[in-house]
Amino acid sequence: MYPKDTQEKEDIMDYVYRIPCDNCEKTDVGETGRKFGKRLNERKTEVKATINKPFTRSWHLSILSKQNKST
């Protein structure tokens, strides 16, 4: 009997995930058909881009007008 090789979490495909935010109480819930590690890196890039933006009145209004798609 030969057991299957274990997969790293980052290599799993067709994955439903929940990533808690380090900066607030929100969590990112989603599903990806690609490798989880690639999606996780994309999410980290999105968060860094949001954190590095200046907090202006127009930015705040645009955030309020966006629909939160995460459950």
mmCIF file of the N, C-alpha and C atoms, coordinates in Angstrom:
data_MODEL
# 
_entry.id   MODEL 
# 
loop_
_atom_site.group_PDB 
_atom_site.id 
_atom_site.type_symbol 
_atom_site.label_atom_id 
_atom_site.label_alt_id 
_atom_site.label_comp_id 
_atom_site.label_asym_id 
_atom_site.label_entity_id 
_atom_site.label_seq_id 
_atom_site.pdbx_PDB_ins_code 
_atom_site.Cartn_x 
_atom_site.Cartn_y 
_atom_site.Cartn_z 
_atom_site.occupancy 
_atom_site.B_iso_or_equiv 
_atom_site.pdbx_formal_charge 
_atom_site.auth_seq_id 
_atom_site.auth_comp_id 
_atom_site.auth_asym_id 
_atom_site.auth_atom_id 
_atom_site.pdbx_PDB_model_num 
ATOM 1   N N  . MET A 1 1  ? 0.836   -1.172 0.000  1.00 0.00 ? 1  MET A N  1 
ATOM 2   C CA . MET A 1 1  ? 0.000   0.000  0.000  1.00 0.00 ? 1  MET A CA 1 
ATOM 3   C C  . MET A 1 1  ? 0.886   1.242  0.000  1.00 0.00 ? 1  MET A C  1 
ATOM 4   N N  . TYR A 1 2  ? 0.577   2.194  -0.880 1.00 0.00 ? 2  TYR A N  1 
ATOM 5   C CA . TYR A 1 2  ? 1.337   3.429  -0.986 1.00 0.00 ? 2  TYR A CA 1 
ATOM 6   C C  . TYR A 1 2  ? 0.413   4.603  -0.703 1.00 0.00 ? 2  TYR A C  1 
ATOM 7   N N  . PRO A 1 3  ? 0.595   5.279  0.436  1.00 0.00 ? 3  PRO A N  1 
ATOM 8   C CA . PRO A 1 3  ? -0.281  6.420  0.743  1.00 0.00 ? 3  PRO A CA 1 
ATOM 9   C C  . PRO A 1 3  ? -0.005  7.583  -0.211 1.00 0.00 ? 3  PRO A C  1 
ATOM 10  N N  . LYS A 1 4  ? -1.024  8.381  -0.411 1.00 0.00 ? 4  LYS A N  1 
ATOM 11  C CA . LYS A 1 4  ? -0.881  9.561  -1.266 1.00 0.00 ? 4  LYS A CA 1 
ATOM 12  C C  . LYS A 1 4  ? 0.025   10.577 -0.610 1.00 0.00 ? 4  LYS A C  1 
ATOM 13  N N  . ASP A 1 5  ? 0.726   11.330 -1.436 1.00 0.00 ? 5  ASP A N  1 
ATOM 14  C CA . ASP A 1 5  ? 1.536   12.422 -0.917 1.00 0.00 ? 5  ASP A CA 1 
ATOM 15  C C  . ASP A 1 5  ? 0.613   13.494 -0.366 1.00 0.00 ? 5  ASP A C  1 
ATOM 16  N N  . THR A 1 6  ? 1.004   14.089 0.745  1.00 0.00 ? 6  THR A N  1 
ATOM 17  C CA . THR A 1 6  ? 0.188   15.157 1.310  1.00 0.00 ? 6  THR A CA 1 
ATOM 18  C C  . THR A 1 6  ? 0.417   16.437 0.519  1.00 0.00 ? 6  THR A C  1 
ATOM 19  N N  . GLN A 1 7  ? -0.648  17.178 0.306  1.00 0.00 ? 7  GLN A N  1 
ATOM 20  C CA . GLN A 1 7  ? -0.559  18.436 -0.414 1.00 0.00 ? 7  GLN A CA 1 
ATOM 21  C C  . GLN A 1 7  ? -0.389  19.575 0.582  1.00 0.00 ? 7  GLN A C  1 
ATOM 22  N N  . GLU A 1 8  ? 0.415   20.539 0.200  1.00 0.00 ? 8  GLU A N  1 
ATOM 23  C CA . GLU A 1 8  ? 0.529   21.747 0.995  1.00 0.00 ? 8  GLU A CA 1 
ATOM 24  C C  . GLU A 1 8  ? -0.765  22.535 0.859  1.00 0.00 ? 8  GLU A C  1 
ATOM 25  N N  . LYS A 1 9  ? -1.118  23.289 1.882  1.00 0.00 ? 9  LYS A N  1 
ATOM 26  C CA . LYS A 1 9  ? -2.355  24.063 1.857  1.00 0.00 ? 9  LYS A CA 1 
ATOM 27  C C  . LYS A 1 9  ? -2.377  25.041 0.679  1.00 0.00 ? 9  LYS A C  1 
ATOM 28  N N  . GLU A 1 10 ? -1.229  25.586 0.320  1.00 0.00 ? 10 GLU A N  1 
ATOM 29  C CA . GLU A 1 10 ? -1.155  26.564 -0.763 1.00 0.00 ? 10 GLU A CA 1 
ATOM 30  C C  . GLU A 1 10 ? -1.355  25.938 -2.132 1.00 0.00 ? 10 GLU A C  1 
ATOM 31  N N  . ASP A 1 11 ? -1.199  24.614 -2.254 1.00 0.00 ? 11 ASP A N  1 
ATOM 32  C CA . ASP A 1 11 ? -1.325  23.936 -3.544 1.00 0.00 ? 11 ASP A CA 1 
ATOM 33  C C  . ASP A 1 11 ? -2.715  23.362 -3.800 1.00 0.00 ? 11 ASP A C  1 
ATOM 34  N N  . ILE A 1 12 ? -3.600  23.437 -2.825 1.00 0.00 ? 12 ILE A N  1 
ATOM 35  C CA . ILE A 1 12 ? -4.940  22.869 -2.971 1.00 0.00 ? 12 ILE A CA 1 
ATOM 36  C C  . ILE A 1 12 ? -5.762  23.742 -3.920 1.00 0.00 ? 12 ILE A C  1 
ATOM 37  N N  . MET A 1 13 ? -6.489  23.088 -4.821 1.00 0.00 ? 13 MET A N  1 
ATOM 38  C CA . MET A 1 13 ? -7.350  23.798 -5.766 1.00 0.00 ? 13 MET A CA 1 
ATOM 39  C C  . MET A 1 13 ? -8.809  23.543 -5.389 1.00 0.00 ? 13 MET A C  1 
ATOM 40  N N  . ASP A 1 14 ? -9.720  24.347 -5.966 1.00 0.00 ? 14 ASP A N  1 
ATOM 41  C CA . ASP A 1 14 ? -11.160 24.249 -5.667 1.00 0.00 ? 14 ASP A CA 1 
ATOM 42  C C  . ASP A 1 14 ? -11.367 24.317 -4.161 1.00 0.00 ? 14 ASP A C  1 
ATOM 43  N N  . TYR A 1 15 ? -11.094 25.469 -3.607 1.00 0.00 ? 15 TYR A N  1 
ATOM 44  C CA . TYR A 1 15 ? -10.990 25.657 -2.175 1.00 0.00 ? 15 TYR A CA 1 
ATOM 45  C C  . TYR A 1 15 ? -11.954 26.744 -1.724 1.00 0.00 ? 15 TYR A C  1 
ATOM 46  N N  . VAL A 1 16 ? -12.680 26.499 -0.651 1.00 0.00 ? 16 VAL A N  1 
ATOM 47  C CA . VAL A 1 16 ? -13.481 27.540 0.001  1.00 0.00 ? 16 VAL A CA 1 
ATOM 48  C C  . VAL A 1 16 ? -12.662 28.000 1.197  1.00 0.00 ? 16 VAL A C  1 
ATOM 49  N N  . TYR A 1 17 ? -12.475 29.317 1.311  1.00 0.00 ? 17 TYR A N  1 
ATOM 50  C CA . TYR A 1 17 ? -11.574 29.835 2.326  1.00 0.00 ? 17 TYR A CA 1 
ATOM 51  C C  . TYR A 1 17 ? -12.228 30.937 3.142  1.00 0.00 ? 17 TYR A C  1 
ATOM 52  N N  . ARG A 1 18 ? -11.661 31.172 4.314  1.00 0.00 ? 18 ARG A N  1 
ATOM 53  C CA . ARG A 1 18 ? -12.033 32.293 5.176  1.00 0.00 ? 18 ARG A CA 1 
ATOM 54  C C  . ARG A 1 18 ? -10.749 32.852 5.754  1.00 0.00 ? 18 ARG A C  1 
ATOM 55  N N  . ILE A 1 19 ? -10.460 34.114 5.401  1.00 0.00 ? 19 ILE A N  1 
ATOM 56  C CA . ILE A 1 19 ? -9.230  34.762 5.848  1.00 0.00 ? 19 ILE A CA 1 
ATOM 57  C C  . ILE A 1 19 ? -9.614  35.916 6.769  1.00 0.00 ? 19 ILE A C  1 
ATOM 58  N N  . PRO A 1 20 ? -9.244  35.853 8.056  1.00 0.00 ? 20 PRO A N  1 
ATOM 59  C CA . PRO A 1 20 ? -9.539  36.973 8.952  1.00 0.00 ? 20 PRO A CA 1 
ATOM 60  C C  . PRO A 1 20 ? -8.615  38.145 8.664  1.00 0.00 ? 20 PRO A C  1 
ATOM 61  N N  . CYS A 1 21 ? -9.128  39.337 8.828  1.00 0.00 ? 21 CYS A N  1 
ATOM 62  C CA . CYS A 1 21 ? -8.344  40.553 8.612  1.00 0.00 ? 21 CYS A CA 1 
ATOM 63  C C  . CYS A 1 21 ? -7.545  40.867 9.870  1.00 0.00 ? 21 CYS A C  1 
ATOM 64  N N  . ASP A 1 22 ? -6.291  41.257 9.694  1.00 0.00 ? 22 ASP A N  1 
ATOM 65  C CA . ASP A 1 22 ? -5.447  41.623 10.833 1.00 0.00 ? 22 ASP A CA 1 
ATOM 66  C C  . ASP A 1 22 ? -5.727  43.037 11.316 1.00 0.00 ? 22 ASP A C  1 
ATOM 67  N N  . ASN A 1 23 ? -6.350  43.865 10.452 1.00 0.00 ? 23 ASN A N  1 
ATOM 68  C CA . ASN A 1 23 ? -6.553  45.275 10.774 1.00 0.00 ? 23 ASN A CA 1 
ATOM 69  C C  . ASN A 1 23 ? -7.942  45.591 11.318 1.00 0.00 ? 23 ASN A C  1 
ATOM 70  N N  . CYS A 1 24 ? -8.909  44.705 11.111 1.00 0.00 ? 24 CYS A N  1 
ATOM 71  C CA . CYS A 1 24 ? -10.272 44.965 11.579 1.00 0.00 ? 24 CYS A CA 1 
ATOM 72  C C  . CYS A 1 24 ? -10.950 43.643 11.911 1.00 0.00 ? 24 CYS A C  1 
ATOM 73  N N  . GLU A 1 25 ? -12.241 43.703 12.162 1.00 0.00 ? 25 GLU A N  1 
ATOM 74  C CA . GLU A 1 25 ? -12.989 42.513 12.566 1.00 0.00 ? 25 GLU A CA 1 
ATOM 75  C C  . GLU A 1 25 ? -13.564 41.733 11.392 1.00 0.00 ? 25 GLU A C  1 
ATOM 76  N N  . LYS A 1 26 ? -13.354 42.195 10.163 1.00 0.00 ? 26 LYS A N  1 
ATOM 77  C CA . LYS A 1 26 ? -13.937 41.546 8.995  1.00 0.00 ? 26 LYS A CA 1 
ATOM 78  C C  . LYS A 1 26 ? -13.155 40.300 8.600  1.00 0.00 ? 26 LYS A C  1 
ATOM 79  N N  . THR A 1 27 ? -13.827 39.429 7.850  1.00 0.00 ? 27 THR A N  1 
ATOM 80  C CA . THR A 1 27 ? -13.178 38.263 7.276  1.00 0.00 ? 27 THR A CA 1 
ATOM 81  C C  . THR A 1 27 ? -13.502 38.208 5.791  1.00 0.00 ? 27 THR A C  1 
ATOM 82  N N  . ASP A 1 28 ? -12.572 37.677 5.025  1.00 0.00 ? 28 ASP A N  1 
ATOM 83  C CA . ASP A 1 28 ? -12.755 37.505 3.588  1.00 0.00 ? 28 ASP A CA 1 
ATOM 84  C C  . ASP A 1 28 ? -13.143 36.058 3.354  1.00 0.00 ? 28 ASP A C  1 
ATOM 85  N N  . VAL A 1 29 ? -14.354 35.826 2.866  1.00 0.00 ? 29 VAL A N  1 
ATOM 86  C CA . VAL A 1 29 ? -14.844 34.490 2.587  1.00 0.00 ? 29 VAL A CA 1 
ATOM 87  C C  . VAL A 1 29 ? -15.004 34.365 1.090  1.00 0.00 ? 29 VAL A C  1 
ATOM 88  N N  . GLY A 1 30 ? -14.492 33.280 0.532  1.00 0.00 ? 30 GLY A N  1 
ATOM 89  C CA . GLY A 1 30 ? -14.600 33.113 -0.907 1.00 0.00 ? 30 GLY A CA 1 
ATOM 90  C C  . GLY A 1 30 ? -14.312 31.695 -1.342 1.00 0.00 ? 30 GLY A C  1 
ATOM 91  N N  . GLU A 1 31 ? -14.360 31.518 -2.638 1.00 0.00 ? 31 GLU A N  1 
ATOM 92  C CA . GLU A 1 31 ? -14.094 30.225 -3.238 1.00 0.00 ? 31 GLU A CA 1 
ATOM 93  C C  . GLU A 1 31 ? -13.205 30.466 -4.448 1.00 0.00 ? 31 GLU A C  1 
ATOM 94  N N  . THR A 1 32 ? -12.218 29.613 -4.627 1.00 0.00 ? 32 THR A N  1 
ATOM 95  C CA . THR A 1 32 ? -11.333 29.759 -5.764 1.00 0.00 ? 32 THR A CA 1 
ATOM 96  C C  . THR A 1 32 ? -11.125 28.414 -6.444 1.00 0.00 ? 32 THR A C  1 
ATOM 97  N N  . GLY A 1 33 ? -11.070 28.442 -7.753 1.00 0.00 ? 33 GLY A N  1 
ATOM 98  C CA . GLY A 1 33 ? -10.783 27.234 -8.530 1.00 0.00 ? 33 GLY A CA 1 
ATOM 99  C C  . GLY A 1 33 ? -9.300  27.112 -8.821 1.00 0.00 ? 33 GLY A C  1 
ATOM 100 N N  . ARG A 1 34 ? -8.570  28.145 -8.462 1.00 0.00 ? 34 ARG A N  1 
ATOM 101 C CA . ARG A 1 34 ? -7.123  28.133 -8.658 1.00 0.00 ? 34 ARG A CA 1 
ATOM 102 C C  . ARG A 1 34 ? -6.443  27.699 -7.377 1.00 0.00 ? 34 ARG A C  1 
ATOM 103 N N  . LYS A 1 35 ? -5.126  27.672 -7.390 1.00 0.00 ? 35 LYS A N  1 
ATOM 104 C CA . LYS A 1 35 ? -4.394  27.297 -6.187 1.00 0.00 ? 35 LYS A CA 1 
ATOM 105 C C  . LYS A 1 35 ? -4.621  28.341 -5.092 1.00 0.00 ? 35 LYS A C  1 
ATOM 106 N N  . PHE A 1 36 ? -4.825  27.866 -3.875 1.00 0.00 ? 36 PHE A N  1 
ATOM 107 C CA . PHE A 1 36 ? -5.107  28.746 -2.750 1.00 0.00 ? 36 PHE A CA 1 
ATOM 108 C C  . PHE A 1 36 ? -3.954  29.705 -2.478 1.00 0.00 ? 36 PHE A C  1 
ATOM 109 N N  . GLY A 1 37 ? -2.726  29.256 -2.641 1.00 0.00 ? 37 GLY A N  1 
ATOM 110 C CA . GLY A 1 37 ? -1.570  30.110 -2.394 1.00 0.00 ? 37 GLY A CA 1 
ATOM 111 C C  . GLY A 1 37 ? -1.551  31.325 -3.304 1.00 0.00 ? 37 GLY A C  1 
ATOM 112 N N  . LYS A 1 38 ? -1.949  31.133 -4.568 1.00 0.00 ? 38 LYS A N  1 
ATOM 113 C CA . LYS A 1 38 ? -2.000  32.253 -5.514 1.00 0.00 ? 38 LYS A CA 1 
ATOM 114 C C  . LYS A 1 38 ? -3.076  33.251 -5.091 1.00 0.00 ? 38 LYS A C  1 
ATOM 115 N N  . ARG A 1 39 ? -4.240  32.748 -4.679 1.00 0.00 ? 39 ARG A N  1 
ATOM 116 C CA . ARG A 1 39 ? -5.319  33.634 -4.227 1.00 0.00 ? 39 ARG A CA 1 
ATOM 117 C C  . ARG A 1 39 ? -4.926  34.377 -2.961 1.00 0.00 ? 39 ARG A C  1 
ATOM 118 N N  . LEU A 1 40 ? -4.247  33.703 -2.060 1.00 0.00 ? 40 LEU A N  1 
ATOM 119 C CA . LEU A 1 40 ? -3.813  34.329 -0.813 1.00 0.00 ? 40 LEU A CA 1 
ATOM 120 C C  . LEU A 1 40 ? -2.834  35.474 -1.097 1.00 0.00 ? 40 LEU A C  1 
ATOM 121 N N  . ASN A 1 41 ? -1.914  35.255 -2.027 1.00 0.00 ? 41 ASN A N  1 
ATOM 122 C CA . ASN A 1 41 ? -0.973  36.322 -2.390 1.00 0.00 ? 41 ASN A CA 1 
ATOM 123 C C  . ASN A 1 41 ? -1.695  37.501 -3.026 1.00 0.00 ? 41 ASN A C  1 
ATOM 124 N N  . GLU A 1 42 ? -2.713  37.236 -3.864 1.00 0.00 ? 42 GLU A N  1 
ATOM 125 C CA . GLU A 1 42 ? -3.496  38.321 -4.457 1.00 0.00 ? 42 GLU A CA 1 
ATOM 126 C C  . GLU A 1 42 ? -4.197  39.126 -3.378 1.00 0.00 ? 42 GLU A C  1 
ATOM 127 N N  . ARG A 1 43 ? -4.746  38.434 -2.392 1.00 0.00 ? 43 ARG A N  1 
ATOM 128 C CA . ARG A 1 43 ? -5.466  39.111 -1.306 1.00 0.00 ? 43 ARG A CA 1 
ATOM 129 C C  . ARG A 1 43 ? -4.518  39.984 -0.489 1.00 0.00 ? 43 ARG A C  1 
ATOM 130 N N  . LYS A 1 44 ? -3.326  39.482 -0.221 1.00 0.00 ? 44 LYS A N  1 
ATOM 131 C CA . LYS A 1 44 ? -2.341  40.271 0.520  1.00 0.00 ? 44 LYS A CA 1 
ATOM 132 C C  . LYS A 1 44 ? -1.976  41.535 -0.260 1.00 0.00 ? 44 LYS A C  1 
ATOM 133 N N  . THR A 1 45 ? -1.850  41.412 -1.579 1.00 0.00 ? 45 THR A N  1 
ATOM 134 C CA . THR A 1 45 ? -1.542  42.572 -2.418 1.00 0.00 ? 45 THR A CA 1 
ATOM 135 C C  . THR A 1 45 ? -2.677  43.585 -2.377 1.00 0.00 ? 45 THR A C  1 
ATOM 136 N N  . GLU A 1 46 ? -3.928  43.106 -2.421 1.00 0.00 ? 46 GLU A N  1 
ATOM 137 C CA . GLU A 1 46 ? -5.090  43.994 -2.349 1.00 0.00 ? 46 GLU A CA 1 
ATOM 138 C C  . GLU A 1 46 ? -5.109  44.751 -1.018 1.00 0.00 ? 46 GLU A C  1 
ATOM 139 N N  . VAL A 1 47 ? -4.823  44.065 0.062  1.00 0.00 ? 47 VAL A N  1 
ATOM 140 C CA . VAL A 1 47 ? -4.838  44.692 1.390  1.00 0.00 ? 47 VAL A CA 1 
ATOM 141 C C  . VAL A 1 47 ? -3.733  45.738 1.494  1.00 0.00 ? 47 VAL A C  1 
ATOM 142 N N  . LYS A 1 48 ? -2.539  45.418 1.011  1.00 0.00 ? 48 LYS A N  1 
ATOM 143 C CA . LYS A 1 48 ? -1.436  46.378 1.053  1.00 0.00 ? 48 LYS A CA 1 
ATOM 144 C C  . LYS A 1 48 ? -1.770  47.625 0.250  1.00 0.00 ? 48 LYS A C  1 
ATOM 145 N N  . ALA A 1 49 ? -2.412  47.455 -0.902 1.00 0.00 ? 49 ALA A N  1 
ATOM 146 C CA . ALA A 1 49 ? -2.773  48.597 -1.737 1.00 0.00 ? 49 ALA A CA 1 
ATOM 147 C C  . ALA A 1 49 ? -3.796  49.475 -1.026 1.00 0.00 ? 49 ALA A C  1 
ATOM 148 N N  . THR A 1 50 ? -4.718  48.862 -0.302 1.00 0.00 ? 50 THR A N  1 
ATOM 149 C CA . THR A 1 50 ? -5.736  49.618 0.429  1.00 0.00 ? 50 THR A CA 1 
ATOM 150 C C  . THR A 1 50 ? -5.126  50.351 1.614  1.00 0.00 ? 50 THR A C  1 
ATOM 151 N N  . ILE A 1 51 ? -4.212  49.701 2.316  1.00 0.00 ? 51 ILE A N  1 
ATOM 152 C CA . ILE A 1 51 ? -3.601  50.301 3.496  1.00 0.00 ? 51 ILE A CA 1 
ATOM 153 C C  . ILE A 1 51 ? -2.731  51.498 3.106  1.00 0.00 ? 51 ILE A C  1 
ATOM 154 N N  . ASN A 1 52 ? -2.054  51.417 1.974  1.00 0.00 ? 52 ASN A N  1 
ATOM 155 C CA . ASN A 1 52 ? -1.134  52.470 1.560  1.00 0.00 ? 52 ASN A CA 1 
ATOM 156 C C  . ASN A 1 52 ? -1.821  53.669 0.924  1.00 0.00 ? 52 ASN A C  1 
ATOM 157 N N  . LYS A 1 53 ? -3.133  53.610 0.712  1.00 0.00 ? 53 LYS A N  1 
ATOM 158 C CA . LYS A 1 53 ? -3.847  54.741 0.130  1.00 0.00 ? 53 LYS A CA 1 
ATOM 159 C C  . LYS A 1 53 ? -4.044  55.835 1.176  1.00 0.00 ? 53 LYS A C  1 
ATOM 160 N N  . PRO A 1 54 ? -3.982  57.079 0.746  1.00 0.00 ? 54 PRO A N  1 
ATOM 161 C CA . PRO A 1 54 ? -4.264  58.163 1.694  1.00 0.00 ? 54 PRO A CA 1 
ATOM 162 C C  . PRO A 1 54 ? -5.761  58.211 2.004  1.00 0.00 ? 54 PRO A C  1 
ATOM 163 N N  . PHE A 1 55 ? -6.089  58.556 3.215  1.00 0.00 ? 55 PHE A N  1 
ATOM 164 C CA . PHE A 1 55 ? -7.485  58.638 3.629  1.00 0.00 ? 55 PHE A CA 1 
ATOM 165 C C  . PHE A 1 55 ? -8.017  60.040 3.333  1.00 0.00 ? 55 PHE A C  1 
ATOM 166 N N  . THR A 1 56 ? -8.618  60.179 2.161  1.00 0.00 ? 56 THR A N  1 
ATOM 167 C CA . THR A 1 56 ? -9.206  61.450 1.769  1.00 0.00 ? 56 THR A CA 1 
ATOM 168 C C  . THR A 1 56 ? -10.727 61.334 1.815  1.00 0.00 ? 56 THR A C  1 
ATOM 169 N N  . ARG A 1 57 ? -11.396 62.447 1.710  1.00 0.00 ? 57 ARG A N  1 
ATOM 170 C CA . ARG A 1 57 ? -12.855 62.436 1.741  1.00 0.00 ? 57 ARG A CA 1 
ATOM 171 C C  . ARG A 1 57 ? -13.425 61.632 0.564  1.00 0.00 ? 57 ARG A C  1 
ATOM 172 N N  . SER A 1 58 ? -12.867 61.799 -0.629 1.00 0.00 ? 58 SER A N  1 
ATOM 173 C CA . SER A 1 58 ? -13.380 61.071 -1.793 1.00 0.00 ? 58 SER A CA 1 
ATOM 174 C C  . SER A 1 58 ? -13.132 59.572 -1.655 1.00 0.00 ? 58 SER A C  1 
ATOM 175 N N  . TRP A 1 59 ? -11.977 59.198 -1.069 1.00 0.00 ? 59 TRP A N  1 
ATOM 176 C CA . TRP A 1 59 ? -11.703 57.784 -0.852 1.00 0.00 ? 59 TRP A CA 1 
ATOM 177 C C  . TRP A 1 59 ? -12.720 57.198 0.125  1.00 0.00 ? 59 TRP A C  1 
ATOM 178 N N  . HIS A 1 60 ? -13.007 57.916 1.198  1.00 0.00 ? 60 HIS A N  1 
ATOM 179 C CA . HIS A 1 60 ? -13.962 57.445 2.191  1.00 0.00 ? 60 HIS A CA 1 
ATOM 180 C C  . HIS A 1 60 ? -15.355 57.287 1.586  1.00 0.00 ? 60 HIS A C  1 
ATOM 181 N N  . LEU A 1 61 ? -15.778 58.230 0.762  1.00 0.00 ? 61 LEU A N  1 
ATOM 182 C CA . LEU A 1 61 ? -17.093 58.132 0.111  1.00 0.00 ? 61 LEU A CA 1 
ATOM 183 C C  . LEU A 1 61 ? -17.144 56.968 -0.864 1.00 0.00 ? 61 LEU A C  1 
ATOM 184 N N  . SER A 1 62 ? -16.048 56.699 -1.559 1.00 0.00 ? 62 SER A N  1 
ATOM 185 C CA . SER A 1 62 ? -16.040 55.568 -2.487 1.00 0.00 ? 62 SER A CA 1 
ATOM 186 C C  . SER A 1 62 ? -16.117 54.232 -1.733 1.00 0.00 ? 62 SER A C  1 
ATOM 187 N N  . ILE A 1 63 ? -15.485 54.163 -0.578 1.00 0.00 ? 63 ILE A N  1 
ATOM 188 C CA . ILE A 1 63 ? -15.564 52.947 0.239  1.00 0.00 ? 63 ILE A CA 1 
ATOM 189 C C  . ILE A 1 63 ? -16.983 52.736 0.747  1.00 0.00 ? 63 ILE A C  1 
ATOM 190 N N  . LEU A 1 64 ? -17.640 53.802 1.157  1.00 0.00 ? 64 LEU A N  1 
ATOM 191 C CA . LEU A 1 64 ? -19.003 53.688 1.664  1.00 0.00 ? 64 LEU A CA 1 
ATOM 192 C C  . LEU A 1 64 ? -19.982 53.273 0.567  1.00 0.00 ? 64 LEU A C  1 
ATOM 193 N N  . SER A 1 65 ? -19.695 53.643 -0.666 1.00 0.00 ? 65 SER A N  1 
ATOM 194 C CA . SER A 1 65 ? -20.613 53.329 -1.763 1.00 0.00 ? 65 SER A CA 1 
ATOM 195 C C  . SER A 1 65 ? -20.405 51.928 -2.312 1.00 0.00 ? 65 SER A C  1 
ATOM 196 N N  . LYS A 1 66 ? -19.281 51.299 -2.007 1.00 0.00 ? 66 LYS A N  1 
ATOM 197 C CA . LYS A 1 66 ? -19.020 49.936 -2.511 1.00 0.00 ? 66 LYS A CA 1 
ATOM 198 C C  . LYS A 1 66 ? -19.857 48.934 -1.727 1.00 0.00 ? 66 LYS A C  1 
ATOM 199 N N  . GLN A 1 67 ? -20.305 47.935 -2.458 1.00 0.00 ? 67 GLN A N  1 
ATOM 200 C CA . GLN A 1 67 ? -21.070 46.868 -1.819 1.00 0.00 ? 67 GLN A CA 1 
ATOM 201 C C  . GLN A 1 67 ? -20.098 45.834 -1.274 1.00 0.00 ? 67 GLN A C  1 
ATOM 202 N N  . ASN A 1 68 ? -20.282 45.409 -0.039 1.00 0.00 ? 68 ASN A N  1 
ATOM 203 C CA . ASN A 1 68 ? -19.430 44.387 0.560  1.00 0.00 ? 68 ASN A CA 1 
ATOM 204 C C  . ASN A 1 68 ? -19.879 43.023 0.049  1.00 0.00 ? 68 ASN A C  1 
ATOM 205 N N  . LYS A 1 69 ? -19.043 42.387 -0.778 1.00 0.00 ? 69 LYS A N  1 
ATOM 206 C CA . LYS A 1 69 ? -19.417 41.133 -1.402 1.00 0.00 ? 69 LYS A CA 1 
ATOM 207 C C  . LYS A 1 69 ? -19.060 39.923 -0.547 1.00 0.00 ? 69 LYS A C  1 
ATOM 208 N N  . SER A 1 70 ? -18.282 40.125 0.494  1.00 0.00 ? 70 SER A N  1 
ATOM 209 C CA . SER A 1 70 ? -17.913 39.020 1.363  1.00 0.00 ? 70 SER A CA 1 
ATOM 210 C C  . SER A 1 70 ? -19.026 38.789 2.376  1.00 0.00 ? 70 SER A C  1 
ATOM 211 N N  . THR A 1 71 ? -19.289 37.524 2.698  1.00 0.00 ? 71 THR A N  1 
ATOM 212 C CA . THR A 1 71 ? -20.364 37.218 3.646  1.00 0.00 ? 71 THR A CA 1 
ATOM 213 C C  . THR A 1 71 ? -19.937 37.412 5.063  1.00 0.00 ? 71 THR A C  1 
# 
